[in-house]
């Protein structure tokens, strides 16, 4: 149960609640057993076999404490019967038993009350750490994972850990205490009979444990399938317009239904095995009680046992108090096996290696002074080379445009300069310093990014613009929106800058979203700007507005422009033409046209002469 131990490591922050829970559970276990033992004198009175202890017992040391306490209680009861009569004594014992039951349940409540803080705290810490880990993991990690699977690990798996493992912690703490205390008293009452019980219980335990072998494996598959159908939901919501437009509802629904059917079959198997635990353990426990009744009853009736009939019935009741905790421990074991599958999936994310991390003595770079250099870099995503022995220098203040067919490595350069990915060979330098020697935070603080897909968040326009500059004033936000040609449409919105733009900014047009992205980059005011096909998804009118905004933004900045529409880069200081990860041409717009090479072909394909 290694993953169970990993989850329990989070308990350290809530140790005081664990201590309180253990203390209250010890008290619960003591009063649980005492509430049963208190009935033995009642049985003695009813059956007329009450042992009269007329001489007050003497304390003879810790080794005989059990006999001393038992005889002291019987002595007290004997005196009470003589002075107050059997009816009043019976009433006293009943009230005593009632008090013991109250204390038992009171301490059980306090134990559950204290462990609630532990449960909810661990769940919060797990979700917080998962979220923090997901944010810090490199982008490459998510290119191989489905979004729905990640969401499932943060929701369904964490929930399963809470339900299966954390709810079982109290059972694991409380019930063994009850078993230990009860069996200790049973050994004191009858060593011979208790040894007989010890022969029967391992047999029951072996039968129960054999049922749970496949439980964890089935649970792993079930939790994985949860991730699959959550991915279907996420993809459906994202692509709903396309699904409806192509009348593909039935096709997508059939895939989803296949996933939920598989999940149903797996969970049916899991629940069948899990629900078998309680009735199976109860049946085996009942069989054990019947065996004890036969064996112990024979001993009592033949008077070869030191137990009186009332004590033998008390022994049976005491064993029954052991039986229920054993049943609960068995159920908890099944739950933990089921929860282990989810714990494994959670820890797989938390233990994932982050290959892109800061060096221990990484520099904090606060300004850009001279140049960016890609020096003999090579990079591959999986097996295919995207860039091969690539070199390029971008001087401060230059606007360098990268053009080429899809897959030529343009966007890869933007991912490498920001350290979303690391080069396989060679190095990227900024002011002569390898970017691997600079902290990721300070490196990215020098850069503003405007991508093809305008990534906006379900928040106000102001908060979206202030994403990279949280302390910006309202005036600075206004100026940034004016530079980005966004203020005009913002002023027409009902709440202007306080307007919520919905999921991914879906209440805005493509051009409006892109201008907000530009405003966000402008407000950050970085010395280096990276534009990754920022106008390729826009209509002509929106493109003109966005292009004007981009030109204003790029003034006095170093810019790396990845372009699909070549009309947007004619004013670039240098145009670099890529083909299969290598530079085939570079120069200014007019010079490259005059060469009538690769760039000329690309321009002609876009009908620009």
N, C-alpha and C positions, 0 to 999 in steps of 0.2 A: 504494500500500500504506500509506495513512495510518493505518489501525488497527493494522497491524503495528508502525509507529513508536510508536504510543501504548503498546502492550504493552512495547516495548523501553525506554520511559521508566522502567519499574520496575527496570531493570538497574542504575541508579545506586547503589542500596543494596548491590549485590554486585559493585562494580567490581573488587575485588581478585581475585575468582574469574574475571572476564572477562580480566584481564591475564594471570593464570596460564594460562588456557586458550589465549590467543593465543600466549604464549611456547612452551608445550608443542606446540601445533600447528605453529608454525614449525619447531621441531626435528623433529617428525614428518615434515613435508613434505621437509625437507632429507635426512633419513635414508631416506625413501621413494624419493627420486630416486637417492641414492647407492647404495642396495641394488640398483638396476637397473644403474647404470653399472659397478658392480663386476664384472658378468658379461661385459662387453665383452672384457677381457683373457682370460677363460676361453674365449670364442669364438675369439679370436685364437690361443690355444695349440692348441685343438682343430683349427682349420682351417689352422694353420701359417702364418698371416698376421700374426703378432705383430710389431709395429714395434719394432725394436731401437733404443733411444736410448742410445748409449754415452757421449755427452758430457753432463755434468750441465748442465741449462738454467740460464740466468741470469735473474734478476728484472728486467723492463724497465718496470715501472710498473703501475698499477691497470687501465689499458685493455687490457693483455695478460695479466691474471691468469688467465683461463681456459686459455690456451695453456700458461702456466707451470705451473699445477697438473696439467694433463693430461700434459705432457712429464716433469714430476717423477715422477709415478706410473709412467709407462712406463719411465723411467730406473731406478727402483727395481725394477720387475718384471724388466727386462732383466738387471740385476746379479744378481738372485736366481736367474734361470734359469741364468746362467753359473756361479754358485757352488753352487747346491743342486739343479739339474736341474729339468726341466719338471714331473715328478710332484709333487715337494715344493712347487714354486711353485703348481701347481694346487690342492693341498691348502690352502696358505696363503690363496689367493684365496677358496676356498670357505668357510674359517673366517671370513675377513674379511666375506664376504657374509652369513654366518650372524649375525655380531655386529651388522652393520648392520640386518638384519631384526629382531633382538631389540630394539635401541635404538629402531627405528621403532615397533614395537608397544608398547614400554614407555612411550614418550612419548605414544602414542595413548591408552593407558590413563590416564595422568596427566591428559591433556586432558579425557577423559570424566569422570574422577573429580572434577575441579575444577568442571566445568560443572553437575554434578548439584546442587551447592549453589545455583547460580544458578536452575536450573529449579524446584526445590522451593520456593525462597524466593519467586520471582515468583508461583507458584501460590498460596502461602499469603497473600501480600500482596494478590493479586487478590480472593481469597475474603473476607479481612478487610475490604478496602475496600468490596466489594459489600455485605457485611452491614452495615457502618457506614452506608453510603449508604441502604440499604433502611430502616434504623431511623430515619434523620433525614428521609427524604422525607415530605411531607405525606400525610395519609390519602387526600386526593383523587386522588393518583397511582395508588393501588391499587384505587380504585373502577372504574378503566377497564382494569385488567390482571388476567389470570387468575393465580391463585396458582401453578399448575403451570408457567406460563411463567417466572415469577420464579425458581422452584426450578430449572428447566432452565438458566437463565442462570448460576446459582451452581454447578451440578453439571456437566451435560453440556457446556455451552459452555466452562467453564473447563478441563474435561478435554480438550476438542478443541483448545483453545489450547495446552495442554501437549504433546499428542501431535503436533499439526500444526506449530505455530510454534516452540515452545521446543526440540523435538528437532531442528528444522531449523537452529537458530542455529549449532550446532557445524559442521554441514555447510557452511553459508555462510561460516564463518570458515576452516575447515581446507582444504576442497577447492580454493578459488581460490588459496590459497598453493601447493598442490601443482602446480596448473596453471601458475601464473606461473613457478615455479622450473624446472619441466620444459620449458616452452616457451622459456625463456631459454637453457637448455642446448641445446635443439633448434636454435634460431637460430644458436648458436655452432657446432654440428656441421654444419649445412647450411642456409644462408640461403635458397637457391633452393627446396629441398624444403619448408621450413617455410612459406614464402609460398604454396606450392601448397596446403598444409593449411589456411591461413587463408581461401582461396577456398571450400573445401568446408564448413568448420564453420558459417559463417553460414547456408548453405542448410539444413543440418540443424536449426539453431536455429530458423529461421523455421517449418519444418514442425512442430516440437515445440510451439512457442508457440501455433500456430493451434488446437491440440487443446484448450487449456485455457480458451478464452474463456468457456464456459458453466459452468465448474466452480464458480465463486464463487456465481453465481445459484442453482444447484441446491442448494448447501450452505446458503445462507440459508433456502431453503424447508424443507430437511430439519431444520435446527435449530429453526425455528418449529414444525414438526410435532411435534418432541420435546416442546416446551412444551405442545402440545395434548393429547398422550396422558398426560403427567404430570398435567395438570389433570383428565383423566378419572379417573386413579387416585386423586387427592386427593378428588375429589367422590364417588367410589364408596366410599372408606373412611369418609368423613364421613356419607354418607347410606345406609349399608348396611342399616340397619333398615327404612327406607322402601322401598328397592329390593326387599328380600325380602318385605315386607308387601304390596306391590302386584304381586308376581310379575313384576317388570320386569327380571329378570336379562338376558333375551334382547335387550330394547330397548337397555339400556345397553351390553351386550357388542357389539351390532352397531355402535354409534357408535365404541366403542374399536377394534374390528376395522377399521373404515373408516379410522381415523386411522393405525393401524400399517401398513395396506396402502399408504396414500399414502407413509408414511415409507420403507417397503421399496422402493417404486418409485423414489423420489428417491435413496435411498442406493445402489441398484443402478446408477443412471445415474452417480452421483458416483464410485463405486468402479471402474466400467468405464473412465471417463476417466482416473482416477488410475493404475490398473494398466496402462493403455496406455503411460504415460510411459516406464517402464523398458525394456520390450521394443522400443519404437519407437526410443528413443535408442541402445539396444545394436545394433539392426539398422543404423541410420544410421552408427553408429561403425564397425561391421564393414565397411560399404560404403566408408567413408572409408579404412580400413586397406588394403582390397583396391586402392583407387585409388592409394594411396601405394606399395603393393608393385609395381603395374604401372609407375607413373611413375618412382619411385626406383630400382626394379630395372633398368629400361631404362637409366637414367643410369649405374648402377654397372657393368652388363655392357658398356655401350659405352664405359666409362672416361671419360665426360664429367663425372663427379661426383668431388669430392675425398674421398668416403667410401670406405673399404675395406669388403669384404663383412661382416666382423665388426662394424664400426661401423654399417653399414646395418641389420643385424639388431638391434644395440643401440638404434638410432634407432627401429625399429619397436616394440620392447619399451617404450621410453621414451614413445612416443606412446600405447601402450596404458595406461600409468599416468596419462596425461592423460584418456583416454577414460572410465575409471571415475569419476573425480571429476566430469567433465561430466555423466555419467549421474546421479550422486548429486545434483548441483546442480539438474538438471532435475526429479528426483523431489521435492527440497526445495521447488522453485518450485510444484509442484502441491500439495504439502502446505500451503504458506503460503496459496495461493489458497483452499484448503478451510478453513483456520483463520481466514482473514480474515472469513468470514461470522460465525463465533462471536465473534471479537474485536469486530466491529461491534455485535453484540447486547449484549456486556458493556459496551462504552463508551457505548452508548445509555443504560444505567442510570447509569453513573458520571458522565456528562455531563448527566444530567437536571437541569433547573433547579428549585431548591427555592424556591418563591415565598413560603413562610412561613419567614422567617429573621429573626434578631435584627439590629437596627440596630447600627452600629459603636459608638455611644455609649449602648447600651441600659442602662436602670437595673436594678439588682438589688434587687427588692422583697422585704423579709424579713418584713413583717407587714401584716395587714389592719386598717385603723383605722376606716373610716367607712361606705362604701357601694359597691355595684356599680351602674353605670348603663348601660343600653342606650339610646343616643341616636340616634333617627331612622335606625335601621339598615335596610338592605335587603339581601337575599341571594337568589341563585339558584344551583342546582347546575349546570344546563346552560342551558336556555332559559326554564324556568318559574320565576316568582318564588315563593319559599317564605316570605319575610318581606318586608313592604312598609312602609317608614316606621314601623318598630316602635320604641316607647320604653317603658322600664320601669326603675324604681329599686328596688333591694333594700337595705334598711338593715341594718347590722350587727346580728346576733342574730335577724333575722327568718327565718321559714320561709315561703317563697313557693312555691305549687304552681301548675304549669302544666297545664291540662286542655284537652281538645278532641279532635276526631276525628283519625284517622290522616291524616298529611300536612298538619296545620295548622301545623307548624313548631316543635313542642315540643322534640324532640331536637336540632333545628338550633341552638337557643339554647345548649344544653349544649356543642355542638361549637364554637360561636363564642367562648364565654367562656374555653374552654381553649385557644383558637387551634389547634384541629385544622383549622379552616377560618378564612379571613379574610373580613370583611364586604365587600360590593361598594360600599356607600355607608354613610355615618354612621360611628359609632365606639362601641366598648365601653370604658367607663372603670372603673377601680378606684381608689378614693380620689382621684378627679379626674384620674388619669393614664391616658392612652390606653394600652391593653394592648399596642399595637404598639411602645410606647417602653420596654417592660419585657422583660427576657430571658424566653424561653419556660420555661427551667428554674426560675427563681424564681417565675414566675407559677403554674406547675403545682404547685410545692411548697406553695402556699397552698391547694390544693384536693385533696379526696378524691373518688373516683368509685366509685359502685356502680351497675353497669349491669344491664340486663335479662338479658343473657347473662353468666353467671358465668365470667369468663376466668381459668382456673387453669392451672398448668404442671405438667409431669411431674417432680415433686419432692416433698419432704416437706411435711407440713402446716405445720411451723414456717417453712420457707423460703418458702412461699407467703404466709404472713401477714407475714413480714419483708421482702417485696418492696420496699416504700417506706421501710423503716427497717432497714437492714442491721445496724446496731450495737445493735439493741434487745436487752435482757436477756431471759432465759427468763421472769422474773417479769412483765415488761411484755407478753410474748406471751400468757401465761396470763390476765392481766387483760383484754386486748383480746378474747380468745376468750370470756371470761365475759360481757363487755358485749354481745357478739354472739350470746349464747345458743348458742355452739358447743362450749364445753368439755365439756358433758354427753356428746355423741356422740364427741368426740375421746378421752375417757377410756375409752371402750368399744372402741377400736381396738387391734389387737395391739401396735403400737409407739407408741401415743399420738401425740405431736407429731412423732415421727420416722417415722411411717407414710408411705410413698410413695403418692400418690393416682392415679398413672397419667396417661395422656394426657388433658388437659383435665379432670382430676379425675373421670374416668368411673367410678371405684370408689365414688363418693359419690352420694347422691340430690340432686335439684334444690335442696331446702331446705338441705341440709348445705353444698352448694357456695356458695349465696348467703350463708349465715352466715359462711363463711370469707372471702368477699369483703368483708363488713361488718367482720369482725375486722381484715382488712388495712387498711381505711380508718381504723378506730379507732386502730390502732397508729401510723399515720402522723401522727395527731392534727392535722389541718389546721383552720384557722379557717373554711374554706368547704367545704360538702359538696354534692355534686351526685348526686342519686339519679334515675337514668333508668329509670323503670318497673321498680323493683327487686323488686316482688312480683307482677308480672303473669303470670309463668310458673309460679306455685306453686299447690299445692293449699291448701285452707282451713286445715288444721292447720299446715302449713309457713308459710303466710302470717301466721298469728297469732304464731308464734315469731319470724319475721323482722321483722314490724311492731313487736313489742316491742323487738327489738334496735335497730331503726332509731330508735325514739323515744328510747331511752337514748343512742344515738350523737349525735342531733341536739341534745341539751341543750347550751345555751351556745354553739351554733354558728350560723353563717349558712347556711341550707340552701335550695337550689333543687331542688324536687321535681317531676319529670315523672311524672304519674300516669295510669294507665289505669283502675285500680280506685279509684273515688272514695271508697270507704269508708276508704281509708288516709290521706286528706288533710283530714278534717273538722276537725282541730285546727290547721290551718295559719293563720298570721297573715293571709295574703292568698292568695286563689285567683284566678288569672288565666285567663280562658276565651278560647281562641284559635279563630279560624275563618279559614281561607285566609290565614294569615300575619298577621292583624290581631287586636288585642284587641277583643272585643265586650262583655265584662263583667269586672269585678273586684270583690272584696270577700270577706267572711267567709262561711263555709258557710251559716249560717242566713239571713244577709241576701240571699244569691244565690237561695236557695230561695224566699224571700218574693217576689222579683221575678218569679218564674215565667218566666224567659227561657231562654236557651241552656243554662245550667247545670242548671236545673230539668228540661229535656228529657233531658239526659245522665244525670241521676240516675234519672229514671223509666225510661229504657232499661235501666238496670242493676237495676231493681226495688228501688230504695231510695227510700223516701218520707220 
